[in-house]
Amino acid sequence: MQNKIKTQGRIFLGVGNGVAAGAFWGLVFLAPQVLGNFSALQLSAARYLAYGLVAVLLLLPRWRTLTARLGRDEWIALVYLSLLGNILYYLFLASAVQWAGGASTSLIIGLLPVVVSVIGARDEGALKLSALLPPMALCLFGVGLVGIEALSAESAGGDVATRAAGLLCGFGALASWSAYSVRNSRWLARRPDISSHDWSLLTGIVTGALALMLVIPAFSHGMEGHDGADWLRFWGVAATVAIFASVVGNAFWNRASRLLPLTLSGQMIIFETLFALLYGFLWEQRLPTRLELLAIVCLVGGVLWCASLHREPAATAAQA
């Protein structure tokens, strides 16, 4: 009985951390809309330079103690995790939001829970892939509706080629973050002696170092047409996203990843999608279209269906 209560407590706490991470991460979809006159490369460089600076300041008092426990493998992992989950992901995502719209992009990223579940299906004790096919089909149908909406003549802004490129960038962001989510979860399990918050800050420092390589291509051109107020807003938004999405949001996510199994933690990404949609519709001051609403229902329904399939074997295991 005590083990069951302890397990339920871990799941409840893990889900709470997942919801909090989604609320903060939803901001990353709003930033490219607020700063639509700046490029995705400029947004990425500014955000991760700020992320790296904040991470350095927070980790500086414990730098020597913490890094003494890291080996070559950990630093290599931090480099590719920073590329996958931060640099490449946000370049794709910001481009997708600006070219295909925030709603379309967030709904594509909403496929992440199912993708992670499919990858996690290879783990020992996980659900068979065949059991995941029905909810996957429902999610894919929702994404198909997203494509129709984004490419329709009524879609606002840009031509069909631009919106199509935006959708491709959305799928690029999905692939990048799926790879990051799985690898990061496994590294957290591999190094339980390093706290989730410290791992997030280490990732931030490496990401900030990588962002230095973006500075010249990002700011060597495209600087004209912006006054002092524009740049003040730009750096303000970049710093806000860096602190709340990258530092705070990542800390909540790493905590959730440590408390929940991979196939269940992946389902928590749906909250990022829901918050991103909420922020986007509030910013645009509109309600979702019929196709968007149907796509939301399909994606959320598919993810909840997938989550319920994971809950059943977990309940059986607990009773055993």
C-alpha positions in Angstrom: 0.0 0.0 0.0 2.8 2.4 0.9 4.6 1.7 -2.4 1.4 2.4 -4.3 0.9 5.7 -2.5 4.5 6.6 -3.1 4.2 5.7 -6.8 1.0 7.8 -7.2 2.6 10.7 -5.4 5.6 10.6 -7.8 3.2 10.5 -10.8 1.1 13.4 -9.4 4.2 15.5 -8.8 5.6 14.6 -12.2 2.4 15.6 -13.9 2.4 18.9 -12.0 5.9 19.7 -13.1 5.0 18.8 -16.7 2.0 21.2 -16.6 4.2 24.0 -15.2 6.8 23.3 -17.9 4.2 23.5 -20.6 2.9 26.8 -19.3 6.3 28.4 -19.5 7.3 26.7 -22.8 4.2 28.1 -24.5 5.9 31.5 -24.4 8.4 30.4 -27.1 5.6 30.2 -29.6 4.4 33.7 -28.8 7.8 35.4 -29.0 8.1 35.1 -32.9 4.7 36.6 -33.3 5.5 39.5 -30.9 8.8 40.0 -32.7 7.6 39.3 -36.3 9.9 41.9 -37.8 13.0 40.1 -36.6 14.5 36.9 -38.1 14.4 33.5 -36.6 18.2 33.5 -36.5 18.2 36.8 -34.5 15.5 35.4 -32.1 17.5 32.2 -31.5 20.8 34.0 -31.0 19.4 36.5 -28.5 17.4 34.0 -26.6 20.3 31.6 -26.1 22.9 34.2 -25.4 20.6 35.4 -22.6 20.0 31.8 -21.4 23.7 31.1 -21.3 24.4 34.3 -19.3 21.7 33.5 -16.7 22.9 29.9 -16.4 26.5 31.0 -15.8 25.4 33.4 -13.1 23.3 30.8 -11.3 25.9 28.0 -11.6 29.0 30.1 -10.9 29.1 29.5 -7.1 29.1 25.7 -7.7 31.0 25.5 -11.0 34.2 23.7 -9.8 32.3 21.2 -7.6 29.8 20.3 -10.3 32.1 20.2 -13.3 34.6 18.0 -11.4 31.9 15.2 -11.7 31.6 15.5 -15.4 33.5 13.5 -17.9 34.1 13.7 -21.7 30.9 11.8 -22.4 28.8 14.2 -20.4 30.2 17.2 -22.2 29.6 15.6 -25.6 26.0 14.8 -24.5 25.5 18.4 -23.4 26.7 19.7 -26.8 24.3 17.6 -28.9 21.4 18.0 -26.4 21.9 21.8 -26.7 21.9 21.6 -30.5 18.8 19.4 -30.7 16.7 20.8 -27.9 17.6 24.5 -28.2 19.5 25.8 -31.2 18.1 23.7 -34.0 14.7 23.3 -32.4 14.1 27.1 -32.0 15.4 28.0 -35.4 12.9 25.6 -36.9 10.1 26.6 -34.5 10.5 30.4 -34.9 10.6 30.1 -38.7 7.5 27.9 -38.6 5.6 30.3 -36.5 6.5 33.3 -38.7 5.8 31.5 -42.0 2.9 29.1 -41.2 1.4 30.7 -38.0 1.5 29.9 -34.3 -1.6 27.7 -34.2 -0.3 25.4 -37.0 3.1 25.1 -35.5 1.9 24.4 -32.0 -0.4 21.7 -33.3 2.4 20.0 -35.2 4.6 20.1 -32.1 1.5 18.5 -30.3 2.5 15.3 -32.1 5.5 15.0 -29.9 3.8 12.9 -27.1 2.9 10.2 -29.7 6.3 10.3 -31.3 8.0 9.8 -27.9 5.7 7.0 -27.1 6.5 5.2 -30.4 10.3 5.6 -29.7 9.8 4.5 -26.1 7.8 1.4 -27.3 11.2 -0.3 -27.8 12.0 -0.1 -24.1 11.5 -3.1 -21.9 8.0 -3.4 -20.5 6.6 -0.7 -22.8 3.4 -0.9 -24.9 3.6 -2.6 -28.3 3.5 -0.3 -31.3 0.4 -2.0 -32.5 -1.5 -0.7 -29.5 -0.5 2.9 -30.3 -1.6 2.8 -33.9 -5.2 4.0 -33.3 -4.3 7.1 -31.2 -1.5 7.8 -33.6 -4.0 7.7 -36.5 -6.2 10.2 -34.7 -3.3 12.6 -34.1 -2.1 12.3 -37.7 -5.6 13.1 -38.9 -5.5 16.3 -36.7 -2.2 17.2 -38.3 -3.6 16.7 -41.7 -6.3 19.3 -40.8 -3.6 21.6 -39.7 -2.0 21.4 -43.1 -5.2 22.0 -44.9 -5.9 25.1 -42.7 -2.4 26.5 -43.1 -2.3 26.1 -46.9 -5.8 27.3 -47.5 -6.3 30.5 -49.5 -7.9 32.0 -46.4 -4.8 31.7 -44.3 -3.4 35.0 -43.3 0.0 36.2 -44.5 2.5 34.8 -47.1 2.0 32.7 -50.2 1.4 29.0 -50.4 5.2 28.2 -50.8 6.0 30.2 -47.7 3.4 28.5 -45.6 4.5 25.1 -46.9 8.1 25.9 -45.9 6.7 26.9 -42.5 5.0 23.5 -42.1 8.2 21.7 -43.0 10.1 23.7 -40.4 7.4 22.7 -37.9 8.1 19.1 -38.6 11.8 19.8 -38.4 11.2 21.2 -34.9 9.2 18.2 -34.0 12.0 15.8 -35.1 14.6 17.8 -33.3 12.7 18.0 -30.0 11.7 14.4 -30.1 15.3 13.3 -30.3 16.2 15.7 -27.5 13.4 14.6 -25.3 14.4 10.9 -25.5 18.1 11.4 -25.1 17.8 14.0 -22.3 15.5 11.7 -20.3 18.0 8.8 -20.6 20.9 11.0 -19.6 19.0 12.2 -16.5 18.4 8.5 -15.6 22.1 7.8 -16.2 23.3 10.5 -13.9 20.9 10.7 -10.9 23.7 12.3 -8.8 23.3 15.5 -10.9 20.1 17.4 -10.1 17.6 18.2 -12.9 18.1 21.9 -12.3 21.9 21.7 -12.5 21.6 19.6 -15.7 19.4 22.3 -17.2 21.8 25.0 -16.3 24.8 23.1 -17.7 22.8 22.7 -20.9 22.2 26.5 -20.9 25.9 27.3 -20.6 26.7 25.0 -23.5 23.8 26.5 -25.5 25.0 30.0 -24.8 28.5 29.1 -26.0 27.0 27.6 -29.2 24.9 30.7 -29.7 28.0 32.8 -29.9 28.5 31.3 -33.4 25.1 32.7 -34.4 26.0 36.3 -33.5 27.8 37.3 -36.8 25.3 35.7 -39.2 22.3 36.9 -37.2 23.3 40.5 -36.7 25.6 41.3 -39.6 22.6 42.2 -41.7 18.9 42.8 -41.2 19.7 45.5 -38.6 18.1 48.4 -40.6 14.5 49.5 -40.0 14.6 49.0 -36.2 14.7 52.0 -33.8 15.7 52.0 -30.2 12.3 51.0 -29.0 12.3 48.0 -31.3 15.6 46.8 -30.0 14.6 47.3 -26.4 11.5 45.2 -26.9 13.6 42.6 -28.8 16.1 42.1 -25.9 13.3 42.3 -23.3 11.3 39.5 -25.0 14.5 37.5 -25.5 15.5 37.8 -21.9 12.0 36.9 -20.7 11.8 33.8 -22.8 15.4 32.8 -21.7 14.5 33.1 -18.0 11.0 31.7 -17.9 11.0 29.2 -20.8 14.7 28.0 -20.9 15.7 28.2 -17.2 12.4 27.8 -15.2 10.6 25.7 -17.8 13.5 23.4 -18.5 14.0 22.9 -14.7 10.3 21.8 -14.4 10.7 19.5 -17.4 13.8 17.8 -16.2 12.1 17.2 -12.8 9.1 15.7 -14.6 11.4 13.5 -16.8 13.0 12.2 -13.6 9.7 11.4 -11.9 7.9 9.9 -14.8 8.7 7.0 -17.2 9.6 8.1 -20.8 6.4 6.9 -22.3 4.3 8.9 -19.8 6.6 12.0 -19.6 6.2 12.4 -23.4 2.5 12.9 -22.9 3.1 16.0 -20.9 4.2 17.9 -24.0 0.5 18.3 -24.8 0.4 21.1 -22.2 3.0 23.1 -24.1 0.7 22.9 -27.2 -2.4 23.9 -25.2 -0.7 26.9 -23.6 0.9 27.9 -26.9 -2.6 27.9 -28.6 -4.1 29.9 -25.7 -1.3 32.5 -25.8 -1.5 32.7 -29.6 -5.3 33.1 -29.8 -5.1 35.8 -27.0 -2.4 37.6 -28.9 -4.3 37.5 -32.2 -7.6 38.3 -30.4 -9.5 35.6 -32.1 -11.1 32.2 -31.6 -9.9 29.1 -33.4 -11.4 28.3 -36.8 -13.5 25.2 -37.2 -10.6 23.2 -38.7 -8.3 24.4 -36.0 -10.8 23.4 -33.3 -11.3 20.0 -34.9 -7.5 19.5 -35.1 -7.2 20.4 -31.4 -9.9 17.9 -30.5 -8.1 15.2 -32.5 -4.7 15.9 -31.1 -5.8 16.2 -27.5 -8.0 13.1 -27.9 -5.2 11.1 -29.4 -2.8 12.1 -26.7 -5.2 11.3 -23.9 -6.1 8.0 -25.5 -2.3 7.2 -25.7 -1.9 8.2 -22.0 -4.8 6.0 -20.9 -3.2 3.0 -22.7 -0.1 3.6 -20.6 -2.1 3.9 -17.4 -3.7 0.5 -17.7 -0.5 -1.6 -17.7 0.9 0.6 -14.9 -2.2 -0.1 -12.7 -1.9 -3.8 -13.5 1.8 -3.8 -12.4 1.0 -1.9 -9.2 -1.7 -4.5 -8.3 0.8 -7.3 -8.9 
